[in-house]
Amino acid sequence: MSEQERIPTLFGSLVFNEDAMAKYVSCEAVVAWKQCLKDGAPLQLETANDIADGMKAWALEHGATHYTHWFQPMTGFTAEKHDSFVSPVGGGKVIMDFSGKELVRGEPDASSFPSGGLRATFEARGYTAWDPTSFAFIKDGSLCIPTVFCSYSGEALDKKTPLLRSMDAVSKQAIRVLRLFGDTQTAKVTANVGPEQEYFLVDKALYNRREDLRLCGRTLFGAKPPKGQELDDHYFGAIKPRVAAYMKDLDEELWKLGVCSKTKHNEVAPAQHEMAPIYADANTACDHNQLTMEIMKKVADRHGLVCLLHEKPFAGVNGSGKHDNWSLGTDTGKNLFAPGKTPSQNAQFLLFLAAFIKGVDEYQELLRSTVASAGNDHRLGAQEAPPAIISIFVGKELHDIIDSITEGTDYVDVNKRSLQIGVDVLPHIPQDTTDRNRTSPLAFTGNKFEFRMPGSSMSVSGPNVVLNTIMAEELRWFADQLEGSHDFQGDLHNLIRQALTEHKRIIFDGNGYDASWVAEAEARGLKNLTHSALALPAFLLPKNIELLTRHGVFTENEMRARNEIHMESYCKVIHIEAQTLVDMVQHQILNAASQYAASLCSTILTKRQALPGVTCRVEEALAESISHLNNDLLESYTELKTAVNTVPANASGLELLHYYHDVVFTKMNQVRAIIDHLETLVASDYWPFPTYYDLLFSV
C-alpha cells in the first residue's frame, strides 16, 4: 500500500467517528445523535444503548478490553478509571457488555482531585458525563470516552465544562450580531483553535541523572554552555535522524487518534522542536492537545528520549510556549475575522474586530491570569516570548484604517477618502499583509488572532474560555444597542468608532521587548502583571466575576475554587522545586565541590613535597575560589532550607502566594547563582550532574 493510500486509512483509525458510527450504529440512532447535538438535548436511553452497543463492538474489534471515562480535572492533566467489558452471566462464564447508561454517566472517586473547597475531602462522589460532541477513541487497549466532570452538587470540577459553556455563550451572541447584518442562515458560531506545541527532547539516560528534571521538569541550576542559540543554526535546521524518527512515530500515533498533526520543525533553542496541528473547534482542539502532550512523552520513551514540556527547562535559551490561534467561524463556512469584499461584509468584520479589541482592553487582567503559572513566569518577557503586558498587534494597514475611523481623517488609498462604515468598501486586506510581530501577546494574522502567552505545559482550555467569554460580552454590548436601532448604519459607525477610540490604547505594533514599552504601557494605563503572585489574584476582580457569571460560564463559587487551586498549585510547585534544590545541594553539590577542593589541596601538598619551592598558582587559585563559593553556598542553601521549613502557619492563600514568590523563589535564585559559578570551576570528573552541554547537544 502506498503512503497516499496508507495515511488516509491510518488517520482516525482509533477514533469512533461518524464513519465508524455509520458501520456499527443504526441509522436511526445516528440521526437521533446528530439531532441532539444540534438541539443541545440529552440522548434518549434507547439511542444511548444503540450507540453503546456499536461502540463496544468497534472497540472489541480493535483490541480494546476496557473502557474509561476520559476527563480533564483541575490538575491540568487528564484522568481515567478503567472498567472491563467483562460481565458475569453465571456458570463461571462471562460476556462482553457495555450499556448506554455506562456510556452516558460514570462515577469516579472525586476525593483526591483539586476542588478548591467546592466540597469536603470526605465527600468523595463525583460524576462524569459523556460529551457527545467529542469522539471516543482507543488508547492503550481501552475505549476512552471524553466526558465532563462535576461534583455531587453539580459544580464543574474540570476544564471541559466551562469551555463548552463559553462556546455556547459566544455562539449565542455572535448569532444576534449576524442577524443584524441579514444573515438568517447561520445557526451556530464556533470558536476554532489551532494550538502550536513547543517541546524539548533530551536523552533519557542523562535525564535520569538529574533529580531536578525528574521531579520538577526543569533544571534548577546549570551553567551556560559555550554555545547556545546564538548562531540561529538550529531554527528550521535539518532535523537530526534520532529526532526525525521520533517525529515520524509521533505523527503516526497522533494521526491514528484523529489529531491532524501538520507541521514539525526545529525551534530556536538547541534540542527544542515544535508541532502544529490543523484547526479544530475549541473543544476538540483542547482534547487533542491534552492527548498530544501525553503521546509526545510516550513516544519519546520508546526512542530513549524524554519530552520536556516545561516552559523553561534551561536558563539562557528559549523556553517553550503554546501559541493559541483563535478565530470564530459559522456553520455555513465563514470566518468572522476575514475581511470582506462588500460594504456590509467589511462593516461586519470591523464590528467583530472592534469587539475583540474592546474586550481584550477591558479584561486584560483576566486574560493575563489565565496564563499565570510558576513555569510560565520564567518565560514571559524573557526575550523569547511576549512580555507580561497584554497588547494587540494588528499590522500597519489595519492600524491606519482604525486611525481613520477614530480620528475622522482620510485613509490614504487610491481614492483618499474618509471611511464610513457600511458605506465604503474598505481596501482589499489580504491575509498577512504585514510582518509578523513575535513580541506581541496577541497578533492579528490575517483572519485569526494568535495568543502567544500560554505556556507549553498548560491546558489551552483556560485561555480559550476567557477569549470566548470576553468576545461574547462585547458582541452582547453591540447587539443590545443595535437591535432596536432606527439608523443602523449610522449607529453602527458610531459604536465601532466609540469602541475603537476608547480602547485603541491596547493596540501596539512596536517592539514589546524594548524597555521603553514598559513606560509607554504604564502611561497608557495598561497593566504589567509581571509574575503569578500579581496575576493570579486578578482572576477574582469584581468585573471578572460579573462577566463570567453573567454568561453562565462559571458560578462565583467555581471561580473562587479555581483561583484557590491555581494559587495552591503555584505554591506547591515552588515548594517542590525548593526542596529538590536543597536535596541536591545537601547530598551532592557541597560534597562534590569539597572533594575537588580537597583533591587540589592534596595536589599542592604532593607537588611541594616532591619539588620544594614549586609554585601551584592554578591549584591554589581554584581551591581558594571553590572554598569561598562552597562557604557561600552553605550559607545561602541554609537560608533557603529555613525559608522552606518556616512557611507561615495559618497564612491565607494570597499571603502564601507572595511568600513563595517573594521569599522562597528569591532565595532559590541566590542559591542557583552560586551553583552555576561553581559548575564552571569544578572539574567535570567531580561534577555529579549532566551539564547543559550534555543535555542540549546529545540527541
N, C-alpha and C positions, 0 to 999 in steps of 0.2 A: 504494500500500500504506500503510495506517495505521501509526502508531507502535506500536499494540498488536500488529500483525502483524509489523512490520519488526524490532523489537528482539529478540523471541524467536528470529526467524530469524537475526539477526546474531550472537546470543550463541553463542560456541563454534564459529563457522563456520570458524575457522582451527585447530581442535583435532581431532585424530584420537581422538575419544571413543567411547563404546560405540555411539552411534547410527551413527557413521561406520564402525566396525568391522562392525556388522551388515550394512552395504551392500557392503563391499569385502572382507570376510574370510569364509571358510566357517564355517558354524555349528559344525562340529566343532572348528575352531581356536579360536573364541571360547570354547567350553565348556572346552577344554583350558587356555586362558589364565586363565580365571576359577578353575579348579581349582588351577592353580599359585599364584595369588595367595592362595587360601585355605590351601593346604598349605605355602606358602613354598618350593616346589620349583622347580628350574630348568625352563625350557621345552625340550621336545624340538626338535631341529633342524628336523624336518618341520613342526612348528607354527610355529616362528620364520620359516621360509621362507614359509609361507602368509600370516602377518601382514605380513611384509616386502613381499610382492607387493601386498597390498591397500593398505598404507601408501604404497607408491610410486605406485600408480595414483591414489589420492586426492590425493597431493601434486602430481603432474603436472597433474591436472585443475584444481588451484588455483594453477597458475603456478609451482610450485617447480622449480628445475633442479638444486639441490644438496641434500645432506643433511649434517648435522653432529651429533656427539655433544655435547650441551649440558651442561656440568658446572660445579661451583662449587668452584674451588681455594681455597687458603688466602689468596688475595689479598683476599677479601671481595667480589669481583666474579664475573661468570660468564665462561666461556671457551668457545670454539667453533673447530673447524677444519673447513672446508667441503670436501667432495668432490662432484663432479658425478655424476649418474646415468649419464653417458655412458660407454659401454664399447665398444671397437673390436671388429668382427666380421670384419675383412678386407675387401679390395677398396675400401678407403677409406671404409667405411661404419661406422656406429655403431648401437647400440641403447641404450635406457634400461634400466639394470639395477640391481638392489638385492637383496641376498641376506639370508637370515636370519642368516648369520654376520656380515655388516656391520651388521645391526641390533643384534645382541646384544653385540658387542665392537668396540672401536676401539683404536688405538694412537697417541695423540698424543705428541709430544716433551715429556717432562716436565722437561727440564733447567733451564728458566728459571722454573719455578713454585716458590714457597717450600716447603721441605721440613723446615726446622728440623733439618737434619743427619740425616734418615732415610736419605738416600742422597747420594753424592758428586755434584757438578755434572756430572762427565763420564759419570755413569750416567744416560743420557737416557730410558730406556724407562719409559713409564707406560701404564696401561691404563684405558680407560673401559668400563663395563659397564651395559647398559640397565637402567633402573629401571622395570619394567613396571607399577608402582603409580602412575606419573605419566604422564599422556597426552602424546604427541608433539604438536607444533604447528608452524605455519608462521610464520616471521618473516623479513622482508627477502628473500623469494624462496628461502628454504632450509627444508627439513624439519628441525626441531630435536627431537632425541631426548634426553630427560632421562636422565642417567647418573650413576653413581658414578665416582670417580676414585681409583685406587690405584697404588702403586709396583710395580716388578717383583717385589719380595719380599712384596707383599701388604699393606703398611701403608696406611691411609687417608690420602690427600693432599687430602681435600676436606671440605666441611661437610655434605654429604648423608649420607654413610655413617654417621657417629656418630649423626646424628638418627634414621635408620632403626633402628639398634641400640637407641637409648634408647626408641623407641616400642615395640619388641618387649619390652624389659625391663619397662616399666610395664604393658603388657598382661598379661604373664605373671603378675606379682604381684597385679594387680588381680583377675584371674580367680580366683586362690587365695582371696582375701578374699570375693569374691561367692559362691563355692561354700559358704562357711561360713554364709552367710545364706540358703541354699537355692536360689540361682539356678543352675539347671542348663542354662539356655538360652543364656546369653551365651558366645560362642566367641572374641570379640575385644573389647578395650577400646582406644579410640583417643584419643590426645591431640588435642584440637581447638584451633585458634588463629585469632584474628582480629587481625592487626597493623594498627593505625591508622598512617597515614603522614603526617607533617607535612613541609612544604617551603616555600621562599620562591621567588617569581618576581621577576626583575629584568629590566630592559631589556637586550637583547643588546649594543647599541652602547655602553652605559655599562659593562657588564661587561667588554668588550674593552679598555677603557681602564684597568682595574685589574689589574696584574700579580699581585697577591696573590690576587684572586678566581680568576684563570685557573690559577694554579699550586697554590694551597692550598685553594681552595673557600671561603675566609673572608677577611674584611678584617682585615689585621694592625694597622690603625690607623683612626681615624675619630672625629671629634668628635661628640658627641651633638647631634642636630638640635633645633631649638626645640620641636618637638612629636614625641612618640614614641607610646607606647601608653597615656598617662596617662588619656585620656578614655574608654578602653574602647570606642571607637566603631567599631573595625574588627572586633571579635569578633562573629561571626554577623551582620555587617552585610550590606547589599546588595552583591552581587558585581559588580564593575566589568565593563563589556562585554568588554574585552580578555581579562580573566581568565575570564569566563563562556564565551567562545568556546574558550579553551584547555581548560577543564574539560569542555566538551561533546565536543570531539575526543578528549580523554584517556579519557573514559568509553567511547566507542565503540571505540577501539583496544583497550582492556582487555577489553571485552565480547567482541570477536572472538576473543580469546585465552582466553576462559573465565574471566577474572578477574571476580568478582562485585562490581565497584565499586558501592557502595551510597550512601555519604554523602559530600557535599562541602560545605565551608563556609570562611569566613574564620576564621583563627585570631587570637590575641590581638595579635601584633605587626603593624605595617603591612607589607604585601607577603607576609604569611605565610598559608598555607592548609593544609587537611587533607583527605585522602581516607581513607575507611574501607571495607573490604570486609566481606562476609558471611563467617562462619566456614567453615573447611575443615579437613580433617585436617592435622596439623602439617607433614607432608611437602609436601603440595600448597600449603599456606599459605606456606611458605618459598620454594618455587619461584615462586609467584605474586608474592610481594613483591620478589624479585630482578627479575622481569620488570617489575613496576610501576615500580621505580626507573629502569630503562632506558627504558621507554616515556615516563615523565614528561619525561625530558631530550630525547628525540627530538621529542615533540610540541611542547615549548616552543620548540625551534629553529625549527619551522615557523611559529611565531607571532612570531618576532623576539624571543623571550624566552629566558632561561636559568633552569633549575630548579636551585636550590641545595639540596643535601641535607645540607650540613654541620650539625653540631649547634649551632653558634654563629657564623653568618655575620657578625653585627653585635653589637658590645658594647652593653649598655644596654637591649636589647629582648629579648624572649623568644627562646630557642633552640628547636630542633626535636627532638622525641623520636619514638619509635615505640612506642606503648602496645600491649603484647602481652597480649591477652585469652586466657587459657588455661583449659581445662577438660578433663574426661575424660568420654567417652560410650561406651556399649555398642553393639554391633551390633544390639541389639534396640530401640534408640531412647531409652535412658535416660541422663539427665545425672547423673553420680555426685556432683555438687556441688549438686544441687537437693534442698532439704529435702523430706521425705516426709510422708505423711498417716497412716501406721500406726506403731506402736512399732518394728517391725522396720526399716521404711524410715528412720526417724529415727535409729535406732541405727547403721545403715549410713552415713548421712550424717555423723553425728558421728565415726565412725571415720575416714572419708576426710578430714574437716576436721582432726581431731587429727593424722593422719599428715602432712598438709601443714604444719601449724604446727610440729610436731616437726622435720620435715625442713628447713624454712627456718631455724629456730633453729640446728640442728646444723651446717648447711652455709652459713651466711650469708656467709662469706668467699668460698666458691666461687661463689655466685650473684653476689656483687658483682664478682668478677673477670671474669665474662662480659660485663659492660657497660663495662669499663675501656678507654678509648682516649684519645688526645690530644684529639680533638674533644669527646668527652663530658665530659672534665674541666672544660671551660668551662661546662657546663650543669648538672651535678648539684649541687644545693644552692644554685643561683643565683636563689632566689626565684621560680622558674617551674617547677621540676622537683623531683622528690623529693630529699631530702638523701642523702648518701653512706651514711648509716646504714640498714641493712636493718631494716624493721619491717613488720608486717601490720595492716591496718585491717579489723575485722570488723563494726563497727556496734554500737550500744548493745544491741539485742535479743540478738544472738549473744554479745556480751560478758557480758551478765547471765546468760545460760544457762551459759556457760563458768565464770563465778564460782560459780554454784550447784552445778555439778558438782565443781569443785576444792575448794570450801570446805564442801560439805555443807550449805549453807544453803537456805532456802526460796526458790524462784523466785516472784517476785511476779506471778502471773497470777490468773485468776478463782478458782482453787482454792487458791492459796498453798500449794504443797507442795514437798518436796524431790524433785528429778528422779532417777529411777532408770532408767538407760539400758536400753532393751529392754522396759521395763515401762510407763512413761508415754508418752502421746502428747504430744510437745512442742507448744507453742502454734504455730499456723499461722505460718510465716515466709514471707510473700510476697516476691517479688523486690524488691530495692532498698527496704528498709524504712527506711533511714536516709540522711542526707545524704551525698553523695559526698565523700571526703576527697582533694583533689587534691595534698596534700603527702605522701601515703603511697606508698612504693615498691611495696607490694603491697596492693591493696584488694580485699576480697570484695564483689562487686556482684550479689548475688542467687543466681547459680548458676555463677559463674566467678571467677577471680582476674585482676585487671588489674595486670600487671607494668609499671610506668611508667618504669623506668630505662633501657631500651635507647635508644641514640642513633639519630637519623633515618637515618644512612648505613649502619648496621650490618646485617649479615645477622641475621635472628632465629633462625637455627639454634642458635647457641651458647647463648643463654639457655634455649631450649626443650629442648635436650639435657640441661641441668642440672635444669630443672624436672621433666622426665620421670624422670630418674635418682634424684633425691632422693625423689620420690614412690614409685618402685619400691622403694627401700631401706626406707622406713618401712612400706609395705604388707607387705614381706617380714617385718619385725620383728613386726608384728601377727599375720600368718599363722603364723609359726613357733611362736608361743606359744598360739595358739587352736586349731590343727588337732588337737591331742591333748587338748583341754580336756574335763573331765568336768562342769564347771559353766560352760557357755558364757556365759550371761547375766551371771553374777557376775564371771567373768574378764574379759569384755568391758568391763563397767563399770569394773573396777579398772584395766585397761590404758589406757582412754581417760582416766580420771581422772589416772593417773600421767603420761601424755604431756602432758596439758594443764597439770598442776601444774608439771612440770619445765621447761616451755617457754613458759609464758604471758608470760614477760618480753619475747618478740618482738612481742606484741600491743600496739599503741599507736594510740589513736584520736584523739590530740590534734593540735596544730599542729606539723608536722615542721619548719617554718621558724623556730619560736621558739628563741631561743638557749638557753633552759633545757633543751630536749630533748637537747642535746649532753651536758650534765652528767648528766641523768637516764639517758640511754642508757649512759653510761660506768658509772654506779652499778649499772645492771642487768647489766653485763658484755657489752654489745653492742659490736661492732667499728665503728669510724669510720675507714674507709679512704678518706681524703679525695681521693686522686688516684691515677693509674695506677701510679706508682712504688711505692706501697704495695699496691695491689690486685692487680696482675698476678702478683707472686710468690706470692700466696696460693693460686693455682691448684694449686701443687705441694705444698701441705701434705700430710703423710702420710695423714691421714684422707680427703683428697680423692682421692689416688691409689688408696687402698684401695677407696673407693666406686665409682669409675668403672671400675676393672679388675674388681672383683667381679661387676659386672653386664655385663661384656663390651662396654662402650661404647667404651672406649679400652684400648690396651695402655699400659704405663708409658712406653715409647718414644714412642708417639703423643702422650701428654700432654706430655712434655718437649719434643718437637718443636714442638707448638703454643705452648707457653709461650715458647720461644725466638723463634718467628715473631712473636708479639704484642709482645714486648719490643723486638725489632728494628724492627718497624713503628712503634712509638711513637717510637723514636729517629730513624728516618728522617723521619717527619712533622715533628718539631721541627727537625731539621737543615734540611729544605727550607724551612720557614717562616722560620727564622733567616737563611738565605742570601737568600731573597726580600726580607726586610726590609732586609738590608744593601744589596742591589742597589738597592732603591727609594730608600733614603736617599742612597746614594752618587751615583746618577745623576740624581735628580730633586729630592728634598726639600731637600737642602742648597743646591742651586743656586737653587731657587725662592725660598727664604727669603732668600738672599743678594741675588738680583736685586731682590726687593721692598724690602729694606733699602737697597740702592743707589739705587733709584728715590726712596725717601723722602728720602735724603740729598741727592740731586740737586734735589729739590723745595725742600728747605730752603735750599740754596745759591742757587737761582734766585730764591726769594722775597726773600732778604736782599739780593741784588744789586739787585733791582728796587725794593725798599722797605726801605731801611736802617732798622734798629731794629724791624722787624716781629717778632712772636713766632710761633714754629712749634711750639707745645706739643704738638699732636696728632702731627705727623710725628716730632718728637724722641722722644716717649714710645714711639711704635710702633717706631721704628728701634732705640732702645736695648733694648726688650724682645725684639724679634726677634733682635738680635745676640747678646744674652745666651743666649737659648734655642738659637740655632744653635750657639753655642760648646758649650753643654751637650750638644746632640745629637751634635756631632762627637766629644766625649769618650765619651759613652755608646755610640754606634754603634761606635767603635773597640774598646771593651771587648767588645762583642758579637761583632764580627768576629774578635777574638783568641780568644774562647771557642770559636767555631766552628772556627777553624783549628788549635786546640791540643787537640783531643779526645784524652784519654789513650790512648796506644798500649798494646796488649795488655790492655786492661781487659776484665773479664768482662761478660757481658750485663747482669747486675744492676748492676754499677758504672756502665756506660754509661747505663742507665735512670735512675739517680739523678743522674748528671752532667747529662744533658739536662734533667731536671726542675729540679734544684736550681740549676744554674749557667746554662745556655743560656736556658731558659724565663724565669727570673727577670730576666736582662738584656734579653730581648725586651720584657718588660713595662715596664722602665725606659725603654727607647727609645720605646715606644708612648706613654707618659705625656707625654713632651716633644713628640712629633709632634702629638698631639691638642691640646695647648695652642697649638702653632704654627699649626695649621689655623684656630684661632679668630681669629688676628691677621693672617695673610697675606691680602691681597686676593684675591677669587675669580678675578680675571683671571690671577693669578700661580700659584694653586694648581693643580698638574698633574693632579689626580685628581677623578673624580666624588665628591661628598660623600655622607654618609648621607642627607641630604635628597633628593639626586638619586636615589639608588638605591631608597630606600624609598617614595617618593611619585611615581614617574614612570610607573608602569604603569597 
